[in-house]
Amino acid sequence: MPQSSVRGDRPGRRNRPDAQQLGWDDSLYDNKGQSPDAPDRTPPADGDTPDNDPKDPEGPKDSSGEGGKGGRGSKGRKGGTGGTGSSGRKGRKALRWSAITLAVLIAGTAGAGYWYYEHLNANLHKAPRSLGGGGLKKPDPNAFGQTPMNILLLGSDGRNSEKNIELGGARQDADRKPLADVQMLVHVSADRSSMSVISIPRDTRVTIPQCTDPKTREVYPQTTASINESLQHGGPGCTLATWQELTGIYIDHFMMVDFAGVVSMADAIGGVPVCVDRNVYSHDSKGHGSGLKLTKGTHAVKGVQALQWLRTRYGFEDNTDIGRAKAQHMYMNSMVRQLKKDAKLTNPGELRALAEAATSALTVDDGLGTVKKLYDLGGDLSRVPTERITMVTMPWVYSAGEEYVLPKPGEADETFAMLRNDTALDGKDKAKKPAPEPKPSTPKDQLKVVVQNGTDSRVTGPASGRASAVQQRLAGLGYTAATTDSVLTSQADTTLTYHGKDQRGDALALAKALGLPNSAVRESSSVTSMRLVIGNDWRDGTTYPKKPTDDKPAHKAPESADALNGEDTKACMNVNPQYSF
């Protein structure tokens, strides 16, 4: 089990509440919460499916091999760019129980036995959400009270059990702290109409912020290293903190699984169709490879073979993590499609198997530490139609010497910015008709606006005096009622939020005076007065430093992100000829 995870205490047995008392959707049950298919006292299991990205790492096999801390290595690396019928209803229900696309595995056994609900809760491993201290401010709700949701999916390469050693090899690494060799961020839009998933190659060179191990209290100083090493700095909470610093995206939760967990969940889910464009055998005389062996065409993989698919680097594309990420995206999309059309997951016995596999295999943050919370999360995810699911890889470039990769200047942050602004990566968000800008309704000297410093970066440190400097600039522009909030916060982008449509004209006028783009002006249901937060994109000066994309922000992921749509049934992995037979 990962270093920082801890088991939740098993609570004592209690009287069984029904589904409504637990706050679950009672429409999933008949007879006051009793599943119609459940045996006498056996609870219907709630299943979920694995972070399909599970254990991605092929695990360190030698100095040039598949896993470990090592850089990408230049050898062998060529660059890259960077229904409405009953079956439809069953599919949607199955997806909710089985946690839609990526292993958000859930179990709901309320009506048939609270003892089982408690049992599943005790299965879960839990760890703190973030170890970086401070951290980003959670975005304010939009005008409708909705907020996007971001979940970090991690695959650990730990060899801390005989089963993990059997599956991952490299017994010599049994005492090594695990690495986070699979990392994907799932962004679900505020209105739950779309889902965007972005992978970051494991050997991307990043700044890992200072983190404190929650169990040993050991403090790991800030450093620059491959992003997969962040897991060794106290656990998944440090990886989450690293992602937040890199992307500027607030991350609500994380879910982590290891080799054995992937296999158990893949077995419970059943076969997932995948395709290769020629015969492939991921193995060579140097010990490279996952062991995956498939003939040309489409195959349903599960169990160990699913793990091999998800771990394969040598044999796909240019034998790098970039090809592996694409294979993981194909598996995830195919899994979602399979779950939507396969009504068998409404079977209580199969759901129970999923529930056991999921809760036993997952390490989650404290905020997801109960079956009820996982079930609710699955409900949110299941609302996203398959055609609005988009998988991408962070735009990247090689470092000098091709030892590791770096975020591609411009395009990587452009992609992150889309998610910060809750813009779907598929380019299918409905275009908003330009509305005439309302005129200000409040005299400048009477407009109350609070200015706050939001530059509290864990990596670069805060830029002091930002709120005061901008407040004085506003006073010089005639906004003499502007005040400051002395509480330091952190966010990537400068924003001006207001409450109620009657304030929009005033907000737009103030933004124009400071040089802020209209995209920075946002209506929120949670603010009571106008608030200007100076983000890390404006760390000095009193006139906003305009960017080329401010007037026309991106509405679709760049070509270098290699997007894959959830409805793409023709996707097939390109096999490297060196690993074909």
C-alpha positions as CSV (number, residue, x, y, z in Angstrom):
1,M,0.0,0.0,0.0
2,P,1.3,3.5,-0.7
3,Q,3.4,5.0,2.0
4,S,1.0,7.7,3.1
5,S,-2.3,5.7,3.0
6,V,-4.0,4.7,6.1
7,R,-7.0,2.4,6.7
8,G,-10.2,3.9,8.0
9,D,-11.5,2.5,11.3
10,R,-14.3,0.0,11.0
11,P,-17.3,1.4,12.8
12,G,-19.5,-0.8,15.0
13,R,-22.7,-2.4,13.6
14,R,-25.9,-0.3,13.7
15,N,-29.5,-0.5,12.7
16,R,-29.8,-0.4,8.9
17,P,-31.0,2.9,7.4
18,D,-32.7,2.8,4.1
19,A,-31.4,4.4,0.9
20,Q,-33.2,7.7,1.5
21,Q,-31.8,8.0,5.0
22,L,-28.3,7.6,3.5
23,G,-29.1,10.3,0.9
24,W,-28.8,7.9,-2.0
25,D,-31.0,7.9,-5.1
26,D,-33.9,5.6,-4.0
27,S,-34.9,5.1,-7.6
28,L,-32.2,2.5,-7.8
29,Y,-34.1,0.4,-5.3
30,D,-37.5,-1.3,-4.9
31,N,-39.3,-2.3,-1.7
32,K,-38.0,0.5,0.4
33,G,-34.4,0.2,-0.5
34,Q,-34.2,-3.6,-0.9
35,S,-32.8,-4.5,-4.3
36,P,-35.3,-6.6,-6.2
37,D,-32.6,-9.0,-7.3
38,A,-30.8,-9.3,-3.9
39,P,-31.0,-12.5,-1.9
40,D,-32.6,-12.4,1.5
41,R,-30.1,-10.4,3.5
42,T,-27.3,-9.9,1.0
43,P,-26.8,-6.3,-0.1
44,P,-26.7,-5.4,-3.7
45,A,-23.1,-4.4,-4.4
46,D,-22.2,-1.2,-5.9
47,G,-19.5,-1.5,-8.4
48,D,-17.1,0.7,-10.0
49,T,-14.5,0.5,-12.4
50,P,-10.8,1.2,-12.2
51,D,-9.0,4.3,-12.9
52,N,-8.5,2.8,-16.2
53,D,-5.2,4.3,-16.1
54,P,-4.2,2.1,-13.3
55,K,-0.8,0.9,-12.8
56,D,0.8,2.3,-15.7
57,P,4.4,1.9,-15.0
58,E,6.2,-1.0,-16.4
59,G,8.4,-0.7,-13.4
60,P,12.1,-0.3,-13.3
61,K,13.8,-3.3,-14.8
62,D,17.3,-2.1,-15.5
63,S,19.1,1.2,-15.9
64,S,17.6,1.7,-19.3
65,G,14.3,0.0,-18.6
66,E,10.6,0.6,-18.2
67,G,10.2,2.2,-14.8
68,G,11.9,3.9,-12.0
69,K,13.1,7.5,-11.6
70,G,15.2,7.5,-14.7
71,G,14.7,10.0,-17.4
72,R,13.2,9.1,-20.8
73,G,16.6,8.3,-22.2
74,S,17.4,9.3,-25.7
75,K,17.8,5.7,-27.0
76,G,14.8,4.7,-29.1
77,R,13.0,8.0,-28.5
78,K,12.0,9.8,-31.6
79,G,10.1,12.9,-31.0
80,G,6.4,13.2,-31.2
81,T,3.7,15.7,-30.7
82,G,3.8,15.9,-28.0
83,G,-30.9,6.0,-26.0
84,T,-33.9,6.2,-24.2
85,G,-34.9,2.5,-24.2
86,S,-34.6,0.1,-21.4
87,S,-31.1,-0.9,-22.3
88,G,-30.1,2.7,-22.3
89,R,-31.5,3.2,-18.8
90,K,-29.7,0.0,-17.6
91,G,-26.5,1.3,-19.1
92,R,-26.8,4.6,-17.4
93,K,-27.6,2.9,-14.1
94,A,-24.6,0.5,-14.5
95,L,-22.4,3.4,-15.2
96,R,-23.4,5.2,-12.1
97,W,-22.8,2.1,-10.0
98,S,-19.5,1.4,-11.8
99,A,-18.2,4.8,-11.8
100,I,-18.1,5.8,-15.4
101,T,-14.8,6.2,-17.2
102,L,-11.9,5.9,-15.0
103,A,-12.2,3.7,-12.1
104,V,-14.3,5.8,-9.9
105,L,-15.7,2.6,-8.3
106,I,-18.6,2.8,-6.0
107,A,-20.8,0.7,-3.9
108,G,-24.2,1.3,-2.6
109,T,-25.6,-1.3,-0.3
110,A,-27.8,0.7,2.0
111,G,-31.2,-1.0,1.8
112,A,-29.8,-4.6,2.0
113,G,-27.5,-4.3,4.9
114,Y,-25.7,-1.4,6.6
115,W,-23.2,-3.9,7.9
116,Y,-22.0,-4.3,4.3
117,Y,-21.9,-0.6,3.8
118,E,-19.6,-0.3,6.8
119,H,-17.5,-3.2,5.5
120,L,-16.9,-1.4,2.2
121,N,-16.1,1.9,4.0
122,A,-13.4,0.0,6.0
123,N,-11.9,-1.3,2.8
124,L,-11.0,2.1,1.6
125,H,-7.5,3.5,2.1
126,K,-7.4,7.2,2.9
127,A,-4.8,9.9,2.8
128,P,-4.7,13.8,3.1
129,R,-5.8,15.7,-0.1
130,S,-2.8,18.0,-0.3
131,L,0.6,18.0,1.5
132,G,1.9,21.2,0.0
133,G,0.3,23.6,2.5
134,G,-1.7,26.6,1.5
135,G,-2.6,25.8,-2.0
136,L,-5.0,27.2,-4.6
137,K,-8.3,28.8,-3.9
138,K,-11.3,26.7,-4.9
139,P,-13.1,28.4,-7.8
140,D,-16.3,30.4,-6.9
141,P,-19.6,28.9,-8.2
142,N,-20.9,30.4,-11.4
143,A,-24.2,32.3,-11.6
144,F,-26.1,29.1,-11.3
145,G,-24.3,27.9,-8.2
146,Q,-22.3,25.3,-10.2
147,T,-18.6,24.5,-9.9
148,P,-16.4,22.3,-12.1
149,M,-14.8,19.2,-10.5
150,N,-11.3,18.0,-10.9
151,I,-10.0,14.5,-9.9
152,L,-6.4,13.3,-10.1
153,L,-6.1,9.7,-11.1
154,L,-2.8,8.0,-10.1
155,G,-1.2,4.7,-10.8
156,S,1.5,3.6,-8.3
157,D,4.3,1.2,-9.3
158,G,4.9,0.0,-5.7
159,R,6.4,-3.4,-5.2
160,N,5.3,-3.6,-1.5
161,S,3.5,-6.9,-1.7
162,E,4.2,-10.3,-3.3
163,K,1.3,-9.8,-5.7
164,N,2.7,-6.4,-6.9
165,I,6.2,-8.0,-7.3
166,E,4.7,-10.8,-9.3
167,L,2.8,-8.4,-11.6
168,G,5.5,-5.7,-11.9
169,G,8.7,-7.5,-11.5
170,A,11.8,-5.8,-10.2
171,R,11.9,-7.6,-6.8
172,Q,15.0,-5.5,-6.0
173,D,12.6,-2.5,-5.7
174,A,10.4,-4.0,-3.0
175,D,11.7,-1.5,-0.4
176,R,11.7,1.5,-2.7
177,K,9.0,4.1,-2.2
178,P,6.5,3.9,-5.1
179,L,6.4,6.3,-8.0
180,A,3.3,7.8,-9.6
181,D,3.9,6.5,-13.1
182,V,0.4,7.1,-14.3
183,Q,-1.1,10.6,-13.8
184,M,-4.3,11.9,-15.3
185,L,-6.5,14.8,-14.4
186,V,-10.2,14.4,-15.0
187,H,-12.0,17.7,-15.4
188,V,-15.8,17.6,-15.3
189,S,-17.5,20.8,-16.4
190,A,-19.6,22.8,-13.9
191,D,-22.8,21.8,-15.7
192,R,-21.7,18.2,-16.0
193,S,-22.1,18.3,-19.8
194,S,-18.5,17.4,-20.7
195,M,-15.4,15.7,-19.4
196,S,-11.8,16.4,-20.3
197,V,-8.9,14.1,-19.3
198,I,-5.3,15.3,-19.5
199,S,-2.3,13.0,-19.0
200,I,1.2,14.2,-18.1
201,P,4.1,12.0,-19.1
202,R,5.7,10.5,-15.9
203,D,9.2,11.9,-16.6
204,T,8.0,15.5,-17.2
205,R,10.5,17.8,-15.3
206,V,8.6,20.0,-12.8
207,T,9.0,21.8,-9.6
208,I,7.9,19.7,-6.7
209,P,6.8,22.0,-3.8
210,Q,7.8,21.4,-0.2
211,C,5.7,18.6,1.3
212,T,5.3,17.1,4.7
213,D,4.7,13.3,5.1
214,P,1.5,13.0,7.1
215,K,2.7,9.9,9.0
216,T,6.4,10.5,9.7
217,R,6.2,14.3,9.7
218,E,9.3,14.3,7.5
219,V,9.6,17.5,5.5
220,Y,10.7,17.2,1.9
221,P,12.2,20.4,0.6
222,Q,11.1,21.9,-2.7
223,T,13.0,20.4,-5.6
224,T,13.1,20.0,-9.4
225,A,12.6,16.4,-10.6
226,S,10.4,14.1,-12.7
227,I,6.8,14.4,-11.7
228,N,6.5,10.8,-10.9
229,E,8.9,11.2,-8.0
230,S,6.4,13.5,-6.2
231,L,4.7,10.5,-4.8
232,Q,7.8,9.7,-2.8
233,H,7.6,13.0,-1.0
234,G,4.9,11.9,1.5
235,G,2.3,10.3,-0.7
236,P,-0.4,11.2,-3.3
237,G,-1.1,14.6,-1.6
238,C,2.3,15.8,-2.7
239,T,1.6,14.8,-6.3
240,L,-1.7,16.7,-6.1
241,A,0.1,19.8,-4.8
242,T,2.7,19.4,-7.6
243,W,-0.1,19.3,-10.2
244,Q,-1.8,22.4,-8.7
245,E,1.5,24.4,-8.9
246,L,2.1,23.3,-12.5
247,T,-1.4,23.8,-13.9
248,G,-3.0,26.4,-11.7
249,I,-6.0,24.2,-11.5
250,Y,-7.7,23.5,-8.1
251,I,-8.0,19.7,-7.7
252,D,-10.8,18.5,-5.6
253,H,-9.9,14.8,-5.1
254,F,-7.4,12.1,-5.9
255,M,-7.8,8.4,-6.5
256,M,-4.8,6.0,-6.6
257,V,-4.5,2.3,-7.4
258,D,-1.5,-0.2,-7.6
259,F,-0.7,-3.1,-9.9
260,A,-2.8,-5.7,-8.0
261,G,-5.7,-3.2,-7.7
262,V,-5.8,-2.8,-11.5
263,V,-5.9,-6.5,-12.1
264,S,-8.7,-7.1,-9.5
265,M,-10.8,-4.3,-10.9
266,A,-10.2,-5.2,-14.5
267,D,-11.3,-8.7,-13.8
268,A,-14.5,-7.4,-12.1
269,I,-15.3,-5.2,-15.0
270,G,-14.7,-7.9,-17.6
271,G,-13.2,-7.7,-21.1
272,V,-12.6,-4.2,-22.6
273,P,-12.1,-4.1,-26.4
274,V,-8.8,-2.7,-27.6
275,C,-7.1,-2.7,-31.0
276,V,-3.6,-3.0,-32.5
277,D,-2.7,-2.4,-36.1
278,R,-0.3,-5.3,-36.3
279,N,0.9,-8.2,-34.1
280,V,2.6,-7.0,-30.9
281,Y,4.8,-8.6,-28.3
282,S,6.1,-6.1,-25.7
283,H,9.3,-8.0,-24.8
284,D,12.9,-8.0,-25.8
285,S,16.3,-9.6,-24.8
286,K,17.1,-6.7,-22.5
287,G,14.1,-7.3,-20.3
288,H,12.1,-4.3,-21.7
289,G,8.4,-4.7,-22.0
290,S,5.1,-5.4,-20.3
291,G,4.7,-8.9,-21.7
292,L,1.6,-7.9,-23.7
293,K,1.2,-10.2,-26.7
294,L,-1.7,-9.7,-29.2
295,T,-2.3,-10.4,-32.8
296,K,-3.5,-7.7,-35.2
297,G,-7.0,-6.6,-34.7
298,T,-9.4,-6.1,-31.8
299,H,-9.2,-8.1,-28.5
300,A,-11.2,-7.9,-25.2
301,V,-8.6,-7.6,-22.5
302,K,-9.1,-8.0,-18.7
303,G,-7.2,-8.9,-15.6
304,V,-3.4,-9.2,-16.1
305,Q,-3.7,-8.6,-19.8
306,A,-5.5,-5.3,-19.1
307,L,-2.6,-4.3,-16.8
308,Q,-0.1,-5.2,-19.5
309,W,-2.0,-3.0,-22.0
310,L,-2.0,-0.1,-19.6
311,R,1.7,-0.5,-18.9
312,T,3.0,-1.1,-22.4
313,R,5.6,1.4,-23.6
314,Y,7.9,-0.8,-25.6
315,G,5.9,-1.8,-28.6
316,F,3.6,1.2,-29.0
317,E,4.3,4.2,-31.2
318,D,7.9,5.3,-30.5
319,N,8.4,3.2,-27.3
320,T,7.9,6.2,-25.0
321,D,5.3,7.2,-22.4
322,I,3.6,9.3,-25.0
323,G,2.4,6.2,-26.8
324,R,1.5,4.5,-23.5
325,A,-0.7,7.4,-22.6
326,K,-2.6,7.1,-25.9
327,A,-3.1,3.4,-25.2
328,Q,-4.5,4.2,-21.7
329,H,-6.9,6.8,-23.3
330,M,-8.1,4.1,-25.7
331,Y,-8.8,1.7,-22.9
332,M,-10.6,4.2,-20.8
333,N,-12.9,5.4,-23.7
334,S,-13.6,1.8,-24.7
335,M,-14.4,0.9,-21.1
336,V,-16.9,3.6,-20.8
337,R,-18.6,2.6,-24.1
338,Q,-18.7,-1.0,-22.9
339,L,-20.2,-0.2,-19.5
340,K,-22.9,2.0,-21.2
341,K,-24.1,-0.9,-23.4
342,D,-23.5,-3.8,-21.1
343,A,-26.6,-4.2,-18.8
344,K,-24.9,-7.1,-16.9
345,L,-23.6,-4.6,-14.4
346,T,-27.1,-4.3,-13.0
347,N,-26.6,-7.8,-11.7
348,P,-26.2,-7.7,-7.9
349,G,-23.5,-10.3,-7.7
350,E,-21.4,-8.7,-10.4
351,L,-21.9,-5.3,-8.8
352,R,-20.8,-6.7,-5.5
353,A,-17.6,-8.0,-7.0
354,L,-16.9,-4.6,-8.4
355,A,-17.6,-3.0,-5.0
356,E,-15.2,-5.3,-3.2
357,A,-12.5,-4.9,-5.9
358,A,-12.9,-1.1,-6.0
359,T,-12.9,-0.3,-2.4
360,S,-10.1,-2.7,-1.5
361,A,-7.8,-1.4,-4.3
362,L,-8.3,2.4,-4.0
363,T,-6.5,5.0,-2.0
364,V,-8.5,8.2,-1.9
365,D,-8.3,11.6,-0.3
366,D,-10.1,12.1,3.0
367,G,-12.9,14.0,1.1
368,L,-13.8,10.8,-0.8
369,G,-13.3,8.5,2.1
370,T,-16.8,6.9,2.2
371,V,-18.8,4.8,-0.2
372,K,-21.6,7.4,-0.1
373,K,-19.2,10.1,-1.4
374,L,-17.8,7.8,-4.1
375,Y,-21.4,6.9,-5.1
376,D,-22.3,10.6,-5.4
377,L,-19.2,11.2,-7.4
378,G,-20.1,8.4,-9.8
379,G,-23.5,10.0,-10.2
380,D,-21.9,13.2,-11.4
381,L,-19.6,11.4,-13.8
382,S,-22.4,9.3,-15.3
383,R,-24.2,12.4,-16.5
384,V,-21.5,13.1,-19.1
385,P,-22.4,11.7,-22.5
386,T,-19.7,9.6,-24.1
387,E,-19.4,11.9,-27.1
388,R,-18.4,14.7,-24.8
389,I,-15.4,12.9,-23.3
390,T,-12.0,14.0,-24.5
391,M,-8.6,12.5,-23.7
392,V,-5.4,14.4,-24.3
393,T,-1.7,14.4,-23.4
394,M,-0.1,17.6,-22.2
395,P,1.7,19.3,-25.1
396,W,5.4,18.7,-24.5
397,V,8.9,19.1,-25.9
398,Y,12.1,17.2,-25.2
399,S,14.8,18.7,-23.0
400,A,18.3,19.1,-24.4
401,G,19.6,15.6,-24.7
402,E,16.1,14.1,-24.7
403,E,16.6,12.9,-21.1
404,Y,13.2,14.1,-20.0
405,V,10.3,16.2,-21.3
406,L,9.0,19.7,-20.5
407,P,5.6,21.4,-20.9
408,K,5.5,22.9,-24.4
409,P,5.7,26.7,-24.0
410,G,2.5,28.4,-24.8
411,E,0.4,25.3,-25.8
412,A,0.7,23.5,-22.4
413,D,-0.5,26.5,-20.4
414,E,-3.1,27.2,-23.1
415,T,-4.5,23.7,-22.4
416,F,-4.4,24.2,-18.7
417,A,-6.1,27.6,-19.0
418,M,-9.0,26.0,-20.8
419,L,-9.6,23.8,-17.8
420,R,-9.1,26.6,-15.4
421,N,-11.8,28.5,-17.3
422,D,-14.0,25.4,-17.5
423,T,-13.8,25.2,-21.3
424,A,-14.1,21.7,-22.8
425,L,-11.1,20.4,-24.7
426,D,-13.3,19.0,-27.5
427,G,-14.3,22.4,-28.9
428,K,-18.0,21.6,-28.7
429,D,-19.1,24.1,-26.0
430,K,-22.0,26.1,-27.2
431,A,-20.9,29.5,-28.5
432,K,-22.3,32.3,-26.4
433,K,-24.0,35.0,-28.4
434,P,-22.3,38.3,-27.8
435,A,-24.6,40.4,-25.7
436,P,-24.5,44.2,-25.7
437,E,-22.3,45.4,-22.8
438,P,-24.5,47.1,-20.1
439,K,-23.5,50.5,-19.0
440,P,-22.2,51.2,-15.5
441,S,-25.0,52.0,-13.0
442,T,-22.9,53.1,-10.0
443,P,-20.7,56.2,-9.8
444,K,-17.0,55.3,-9.6
445,D,-16.5,56.8,-6.2
446,Q,-19.4,54.8,-4.8
447,L,-18.6,51.4,-6.3
448,K,-17.5,49.0,-3.5
449,V,-14.8,46.6,-4.6
450,V,-12.5,44.5,-2.5
451,V,-9.0,43.9,-3.8
452,Q,-7.1,40.7,-2.7
453,N,-3.6,39.4,-3.3
454,G,-3.9,36.0,-4.9
455,T,-0.2,35.4,-5.7
456,D,0.6,33.0,-2.8
457,S,2.5,30.5,-5.0
458,R,4.1,27.6,-3.0
459,V,7.0,27.6,-5.5
460,T,7.8,31.2,-6.2
461,G,6.3,32.7,-3.0
462,P,3.9,35.6,-2.8
463,A,4.4,38.9,-4.5
464,S,4.0,41.3,-1.5
465,G,1.8,44.4,-1.6
466,R,-0.2,43.5,-4.7
467,A,-3.6,44.3,-3.2
468,S,-2.5,47.7,-1.9
469,A,-0.8,48.6,-5.2
470,V,-3.8,47.9,-7.3
471,Q,-6.2,49.4,-4.8
472,Q,-4.2,52.7,-5.0
473,R,-4.3,52.5,-8.7
474,L,-8.1,52.1,-8.6
475,A,-8.3,55.1,-6.3
476,G,-6.3,57.1,-8.8
477,L,-8.8,56.1,-11.5
478,G,-11.7,57.4,-9.4
479,Y,-12.7,54.2,-7.6
480,T,-12.1,55.7,-4.2
481,A,-14.4,53.3,-2.4
482,A,-12.1,50.3,-3.2
483,T,-10.7,48.5,-0.2
484,T,-8.3,45.6,0.4
485,D,-8.6,42.2,2.0
486,S,-5.4,41.3,3.8
487,V,-5.8,37.6,3.6
488,L,-3.4,36.1,1.1
489,T,-4.8,33.5,-1.3
490,S,-3.6,31.8,-4.4
491,Q,-4.9,31.4,-8.0
492,A,-3.4,31.3,-11.4
493,D,-5.5,34.0,-13.2
494,T,-6.7,37.4,-12.1
495,T,-10.5,37.5,-11.7
496,L,-13.1,40.1,-11.1
497,T,-16.3,38.5,-9.6
498,Y,-19.6,40.2,-9.0
499,H,-23.0,39.2,-7.7
500,G,-26.1,39.8,-9.8
501,K,-26.5,40.9,-13.4
502,D,-27.1,44.5,-12.3
503,Q,-23.4,44.7,-11.4
504,R,-22.0,43.5,-14.7
505,G,-21.8,47.0,-16.3
506,D,-19.9,48.3,-13.3
507,A,-17.5,45.2,-13.4
508,L,-16.8,45.6,-17.1
509,A,-16.0,49.3,-16.7
510,L,-13.6,48.6,-13.9
511,A,-11.9,45.8,-15.8
512,K,-11.5,48.1,-18.8
513,A,-9.9,50.7,-16.6
514,L,-7.2,48.2,-15.5
515,G,-6.7,46.6,-18.9
516,L,-8.3,43.3,-17.8
517,P,-9.9,41.2,-20.5
518,N,-13.7,40.5,-20.4
519,S,-12.9,36.8,-19.8
520,A,-11.7,37.8,-16.3
521,V,-15.1,39.2,-15.3
522,R,-17.3,36.5,-13.9
523,E,-20.7,36.4,-12.2
524,S,-20.8,34.2,-9.1
525,S,-23.6,33.2,-6.8
526,S,-21.3,32.9,-3.8
527,V,-19.8,36.5,-3.6
528,T,-21.7,39.2,-1.8
529,S,-19.8,42.1,-3.2
530,M,-17.5,42.8,-6.1
531,R,-14.1,41.2,-5.6
532,L,-10.8,41.6,-7.6
533,V,-8.3,38.9,-6.9
534,I,-4.8,39.6,-8.3
535,G,-3.5,36.3,-9.6
536,N,-0.1,34.9,-10.4
537,D,-0.5,36.2,-14.0
538,W,-0.1,39.8,-12.6
539,R,2.7,39.8,-10.1
540,D,3.9,43.3,-10.6
541,G,2.8,46.7,-12.0
542,T,-0.6,48.3,-11.8
543,T,-1.7,47.8,-15.4
544,Y,-2.6,44.2,-16.3
545,P,-0.1,42.6,-18.6
546,K,-2.3,41.5,-21.5
547,K,-1.6,38.2,-23.3
548,P,-2.2,37.4,-27.0
549,T,-4.9,34.9,-26.1
550,D,-6.9,37.3,-23.8
551,D,-9.1,38.7,-26.5
552,K,-9.6,35.3,-28.2
553,P,-9.1,32.5,-25.7
554,A,-8.7,28.9,-27.0
555,H,-11.9,26.9,-27.4
556,K,-10.3,23.6,-28.4
557,A,-7.2,21.6,-27.4
558,P,-4.2,22.2,-29.6
559,E,-3.2,19.6,-32.2
560,S,-0.1,18.7,-30.1
561,A,-2.4,17.4,-27.3
562,D,-3.4,14.5,-29.6
563,A,-7.0,14.4,-28.5
564,L,-9.1,11.2,-28.6
565,N,-12.9,11.4,-28.4
566,G,-14.9,9.0,-26.3
567,E,-17.0,7.9,-29.3
568,D,-14.0,7.0,-31.5
569,T,-14.6,3.3,-32.1
570,K,-12.0,3.1,-34.9
571,A,-9.0,4.0,-32.7
572,C,-6.2,1.5,-33.0
573,M,-2.7,1.5,-31.4
574,N,0.2,1.9,-33.8
575,V,2.6,-1.0,-33.1
576,N,6.4,-0.3,-33.3
577,P,7.8,-2.7,-35.9
578,Q,10.6,-3.6,-33.5
579,Y,8.1,-5.3,-31.3
580,S,6.0,-7.1,-33.8
581,F,6.1,-10.8,-34.7
